[in-house]
Amino acid sequence: MRILFIADNFPPEVNAPATRTFEHCREWIKFGADITVITCAPNFPQGKIYSGYRNNVYSHEKIDGIKVIRVWTYITRNEGFLKRTLDYLSFGATSFIAGLFFKADIIIATSPQFFTTWAAFGLSKLKRVPWVFELRDLWPESIRSVGAMSGNKIFDFLERIELFLYRNANMVIALTDAFKRNLISRRIEEKKIRVVTNGSNIDLFKPQRKDPDLLGQLGLNGKFVVGYIGTHGMAHGLEFIVDSISDIIDEEIYFLFIGDGAKKKDVVERAERLGLKRVTFLSPVAKEEVPRYLSVVDVMLVPLKKSETFKTVIPSKIFEAAAMQKPILLGVEGQAQEIVEKYNAGLCFEPENRKDFLDKITRLKSDSLLYRGLQGGCKDLAADYDRRQLARKMYLYLQEAAEKNIREKELI
């Protein structure tokens, strides 16, 4: 099966969309798939092109058997609605043009950069092949939830396009059951929706002892480390976390933040104004290095702002933490909370509730019996969300869509 995958993020970028796409494609190659990924020069989230790359009109490389085509885009930091929209639109246009030159049996486009789906829609009509909308986020609703969009007319226009694309896609593969329910409530046919959640790369993320050199380098010996590894964005509510840290008296509790994003500068400056001493901020690290840094963490922090929209998401961080048996401190309601509580893999606090947040940290540090029980729950969670099995599940769905298209052509 020849798969054309349109994705705005791809390695060496290390965010969740890039990682999921890469790990799925790598597994599909083992099943005999011929995969071409159309993406852009790596630049997320700083809007700066990674060393060794250029924002060329067209370039290509091969990564683990995957043909990777990189096209020109208007590049900007991951902040500001208008600039990001220009970024997204430019990629939609250039990825469409590049896609004209590649044969495919099926086309996939992944959101939340939903202009990728415009390109997939157009290419599918010209090539007469099916296309799949991989639904990672309810865009544009998620943008409005973090206050990055104002104006009902703009929102209504984008939502109409969103619904049109769902209806036109041959299949929608949603990352959560809540996304599926949302689409059904908006009259998208249930029979075309499948669910393939995020999961754990249990080959990369596995239990390991704390790296002694890194502990010493970061001054974390004897500390109970609460770690956050990922994008410091508008949705994550890290300002609330920093404000809450100022109320922690226990000097053994330490916070480690690793990553970058639209709110990184604001969060760091906030911590400095509050005079926080037991907090370290680090730049992003390569995906292969994340397990080493995660090894020195005692608890994985996974927060989002309080929003009805975010009740539908399942942050990929919980799966990486679970695979390394790091109990999760979750500040997300809805689907993610259901999973963490079902497996007893962590404690959940109400988003932006300072007292609840601080109480849960105290419990995690002081109750060793609870902590060991949560580690066992993490092990079970990771086993049930093995990304290799989830990749196989998605591949079977793609085959289903491709074979259905062939049957329909034969009837014409």
C-alpha positions in Angstrom: 0.0 0.0 0.0 1.4 3.4 -1.0 0.7 5.9 1.7 1.0 9.7 1.3 1.1 11.3 4.7 0.8 15.1 5.1 2.0 16.3 8.4 3.2 19.7 9.5 5.5 18.2 12.2 8.0 15.4 11.8 11.4 14.4 13.3 13.8 15.8 14.3 10.9 17.8 15.9 10.0 16.1 19.1 6.4 17.1 19.8 3.6 14.6 20.1 2.3 14.9 16.4 5.8 14.4 15.0 6.5 11.4 17.3 3.2 9.7 16.6 3.5 10.1 12.8 7.1 8.9 12.7 6.5 5.9 15.0 3.4 4.8 13.1 5.1 5.1 9.7 8.1 3.2 10.9 5.8 0.3 12.0 3.8 0.4 8.7 7.0 0.0 6.7 7.4 -3.4 8.5 4.0 -4.4 7.1 5.3 -3.6 3.6 3.9 -0.1 3.1 5.6 2.4 0.8 5.4 5.7 2.7 6.0 9.3 1.6 5.6 12.0 4.2 5.3 15.6 3.1 6.3 18.1 5.8 8.3 21.3 6.2 11.7 22.3 7.5 11.8 21.4 11.2 11.2 24.6 13.3 8.7 23.8 16.1 8.2 25.5 18.5 10.7 28.4 18.3 10.1 29.2 14.6 13.8 28.7 14.0 15.0 26.2 11.5 17.0 23.3 13.0 20.7 23.1 12.3 21.4 21.2 9.1 18.1 22.2 7.4 17.0 25.1 5.2 13.6 26.4 4.3 13.9 25.4 0.6 11.2 25.2 -2.0 11.7 21.4 -2.0 14.1 18.9 -0.4 14.1 15.2 0.4 15.7 12.7 2.7 15.1 9.2 3.9 14.5 8.4 7.6 14.3 4.8 8.6 12.9 3.8 5.2 10.4 6.7 5.1 10.6 9.1 2.2 10.5 12.6 3.7 9.7 15.5 1.4 10.2 19.0 2.9 8.5 22.0 1.3 8.8 25.8 1.8 6.5 27.4 4.4 6.1 30.8 6.0 7.8 30.1 9.4 6.9 31.7 12.7 7.0 30.9 16.4 4.1 28.9 17.8 2.3 32.1 19.0 0.0 34.7 17.5 -3.2 33.6 15.6 -2.6 35.5 12.4 1.0 34.6 11.9 0.4 30.9 12.7 -2.5 30.9 10.3 -0.2 32.2 7.5 2.2 29.4 8.5 -0.5 26.8 8.3 -2.0 28.1 5.0 1.4 28.2 3.3 2.0 24.6 4.2 -1.4 23.6 3.0 -0.6 25.1 -0.4 3.0 23.9 -0.8 2.2 20.4 0.5 -0.7 20.2 -2.1 1.6 21.1 -4.9 4.3 18.6 -3.8 1.7 15.9 -3.4 0.8 16.2 -7.1 4.0 14.4 -8.0 3.6 11.3 -5.9 1.4 8.2 -6.5 -0.7 7.0 -3.6 -3.3 4.4 -2.7 -4.4 6.5 0.3 -3.7 9.9 1.7 -3.6 10.9 5.4 -3.6 14.4 6.8 -3.2 15.0 10.5 -4.5 17.9 12.5 -4.6 20.2 14.6 -3.0 22.1 11.8 -6.2 21.4 9.9 -5.1 23.1 6.7 -3.1 19.9 6.0 -6.6 18.4 5.5 -7.4 20.9 2.7 -4.3 19.6 0.8 -5.4 16.0 1.4 -8.9 16.8 0.2 -7.7 18.4 -3.0 -5.2 15.7 -3.8 -7.7 12.9 -3.2 -10.1 14.4 -5.7 -7.4 14.8 -8.4 -5.9 11.3 -7.8 -9.3 9.6 -7.2 -8.0 7.9 -4.0 -9.4 7.9 -0.5 -8.2 10.3 2.2 -8.2 10.0 6.0 -8.6 12.8 8.5 -6.4 12.0 11.5 -8.2 14.0 14.2 -5.6 15.0 16.9 -7.5 18.1 18.2 -10.8 19.8 17.8 -9.6 22.8 15.9 -10.7 25.6 15.8 -12.5 25.0 19.1 -9.2 24.4 20.9 -7.8 27.8 19.7 -10.8 29.6 21.0 -10.5 27.8 24.4 -7.1 29.3 25.0 -8.2 32.8 24.0 -6.2 32.9 20.8 -9.2 33.6 18.6 -11.9 36.3 18.9 -14.8 37.0 16.7 -17.8 34.6 16.2 -17.8 35.2 12.4 -14.3 33.9 11.9 -14.9 31.0 14.2 -18.2 30.1 12.5 -16.5 30.2 9.0 -13.7 27.9 10.2 -16.1 25.5 11.9 -18.1 25.2 8.7 -14.9 24.2 6.8 -14.0 21.8 9.6 -17.4 20.0 9.4 -17.2 19.9 5.6 -13.8 18.1 5.7 -15.1 15.6 8.3 -18.0 14.8 6.0 -15.9 14.6 2.9 -13.1 12.4 4.4 -13.4 8.7 3.6 -12.5 8.0 7.2 -11.8 10.0 10.3 -9.4 8.4 12.8 -9.8 10.2 16.1 -7.4 10.0 19.0 -10.0 9.8 21.7 -13.5 8.4 22.2 -14.6 11.9 23.3 -13.6 13.3 19.8 -15.7 10.6 18.2 -18.7 11.5 20.4 -18.2 15.1 19.6 -18.3 14.4 15.9 -21.4 12.2 16.2 -23.1 15.0 18.1 -22.5 17.3 15.2 -24.0 14.8 12.7 -20.9 13.2 11.3 -21.6 9.6 10.3 -20.6 7.2 13.1 -19.7 4.4 10.6 -16.8 6.4 9.1 -15.2 7.3 12.5 -12.5 5.0 14.1 -10.5 5.6 17.3 -6.7 5.0 17.6 -5.3 6.6 20.8 -1.8 7.7 21.5 0.4 5.2 23.2 3.8 4.3 24.7 6.9 3.5 22.7 8.0 0.8 25.2 11.2 0.2 23.3 12.4 3.8 24.0 10.6 4.5 27.3 11.2 1.8 29.9 11.9 1.7 33.7 15.5 2.6 34.5 17.4 3.8 37.5 18.0 7.5 38.0 21.0 8.8 35.9 23.6 9.7 38.6 25.5 12.1 36.3 22.4 14.0 35.4 21.2 14.1 39.0 24.5 15.7 40.0 24.6 18.0 37.0 21.2 19.4 37.8 21.7 19.4 41.6 18.8 17.1 42.2 20.3 14.6 44.6 18.0 14.0 47.5 15.1 15.9 45.8 11.6 14.8 45.1 11.4 15.9 41.5 8.2 16.9 39.7 8.9 17.0 36.0 7.2 18.6 33.0 8.6 17.7 29.6 7.0 19.2 26.5 5.5 22.3 24.9 5.2 25.4 27.1 2.1 26.6 25.3 -1.1 28.6 25.7 -3.1 25.5 26.6 -0.9 24.1 29.4 -1.5 26.5 32.2 2.1 26.6 33.4 1.6 30.1 34.8 -0.8 28.5 37.3 1.8 25.8 38.2 4.5 28.4 38.8 2.2 30.5 41.0 1.3 27.5 43.0 4.9 26.4 43.5 5.4 29.6 45.6 3.2 28.1 48.3 5.3 24.9 48.7 7.3 24.9 52.0 8.9 21.4 51.7 12.4 22.1 50.5 12.8 18.6 49.1 10.2 19.2 46.4 11.8 20.4 43.2 10.4 21.2 39.8 12.1 20.5 36.5 10.6 22.0 33.2 12.0 20.9 29.9 10.9 22.3 26.6 9.9 25.5 24.7 6.8 27.2 23.4 4.8 30.3 23.1 4.6 30.8 26.9 8.1 29.7 27.9 9.5 33.2 28.3 6.5 34.4 30.3 6.6 31.4 32.6 10.4 31.8 33.3 10.0 35.5 34.0 7.1 34.7 36.3 9.2 32.3 38.3 12.0 34.8 38.5 9.6 37.5 39.8 8.4 35.1 42.5 12.0 34.3 43.5 11.5 30.6 43.1 14.7 28.7 44.0 13.6 25.1 43.5 12.8 25.3 39.9 15.0 24.6 36.8 14.0 25.4 33.2 15.9 23.6 30.4 15.7 23.8 26.6 14.1 21.0 24.6 16.2 17.8 24.4 16.2 15.2 21.6 13.6 12.5 21.8 16.3 9.9 22.4 17.4 11.9 25.4 14.0 12.3 27.0 14.1 8.9 28.9 17.4 9.9 30.5 15.9 13.2 31.8 12.6 11.4 32.7 14.7 9.0 34.8 15.5 11.7 37.3 11.9 12.6 37.7 9.8 11.1 40.5 6.4 12.4 39.2 5.3 13.4 35.7 3.3 16.6 35.7 0.6 16.8 32.9 -1.5 20.0 33.2 -3.9 21.8 30.9 -6.1 24.8 31.4 -9.6 24.3 32.7 -11.8 24.0 29.7 -14.7 21.8 28.4 -12.8 21.3 25.2 -9.7 19.8 27.0 -11.9 17.2 28.6 -11.8 15.5 25.2 -8.0 15.2 24.9 -5.5 12.5 26.1 -2.0 14.1 26.4 0.7 11.7 25.1 2.9 12.5 28.1 0.9 10.1 30.3 1.9 7.2 28.1 5.6 8.0 28.2 5.5 8.5 32.0 3.6 5.2 32.4 6.1 3.3 30.3 8.9 4.4 32.7 6.7 3.8 35.7 6.6 7.4 36.8 3.4 8.2 38.6 1.3 10.9 36.9 0.2 14.2 38.4 -2.7 15.0 36.1 -4.4 18.3 35.8 -6.8 17.4 33.0 -10.4 16.4 33.3 -12.4 14.0 31.1 -10.9 11.3 29.0 -7.3 11.5 30.4 -8.6 11.5 33.9 -10.6 8.4 33.2 -7.6 6.5 31.9 -5.3 7.5 34.8 -7.9 6.6 37.4 -8.9 3.4 35.7 -5.3 2.1 35.8 -4.5 3.8 39.2 -1.4 5.3 37.4 -1.4 8.7 39.2 -3.3 11.3 41.0 -5.6 13.9 39.4 -6.1 17.4 40.5 -8.8 19.9 39.3 -7.2 22.1 36.7 -6.2 25.5 38.1 -7.2 24.5 41.7 -4.2 25.4 43.8 -5.2 23.7 47.0 -6.0 20.4 45.2 -2.7 20.6 43.2 -0.7 21.1 46.4 -2.5 18.4 48.3 -1.8 15.8 45.6 1.9 16.7 45.5 2.1 16.2 49.2 0.4 12.8 49.0 2.7 11.6 46.3 5.8 12.6 48.2 4.7 11.4 51.7 2.9 8.1 51.0 5.4 5.6 49.8 2.8 2.8 49.7 0.6 4.9 47.5 3.5 5.7 45.2 4.5 2.1 44.7 0.9 1.2 43.9 0.8 3.9 41.3 4.0 2.6 39.7 2.2 -0.8 39.3 -0.7 1.0 37.6 1.7 2.7 35.2 3.1 -0.6 34.2 -0.4 -1.9 33.3 -1.4 1.3 31.5 1.8 1.2 29.3 1.2 -2.5 28.4 -2.4 -1.8 27.2 -1.3 1.2 25.2 1.7 -0.2 23.3 2.2 2.1 20.3 3.2 -0.9 18.1 -0.2 -2.5 18.5 -1.9 0.8 18.0 0.0 1.4 14.8 -1.1 -2.0 13.5 -4.7 -1.2 14.4 -4.5 2.1 12.4 -2.8 0.3 9.4 -5.7 -2.1 9.3 -8.1 0.8 9.2 -6.1 2.3 6.3 -6.3 -1.0 4.4 -10.1 -1.0 5.0 -10.5 2.4 3.5 -8.2 1.7 0.5 -9.9 -1.6 -0.3 -13.4 -0.1 -0.1 -12.3 2.5 -2.6 -11.1 -0.2 -5.0 -14.4 -2.1 -4.7 -16.4 1.1 -5.4 -14.3 1.8 -8.5 -14.9 -1.7 -9.8 -18.7 -1.1 -9.5 -18.5 2.0 -11.6 
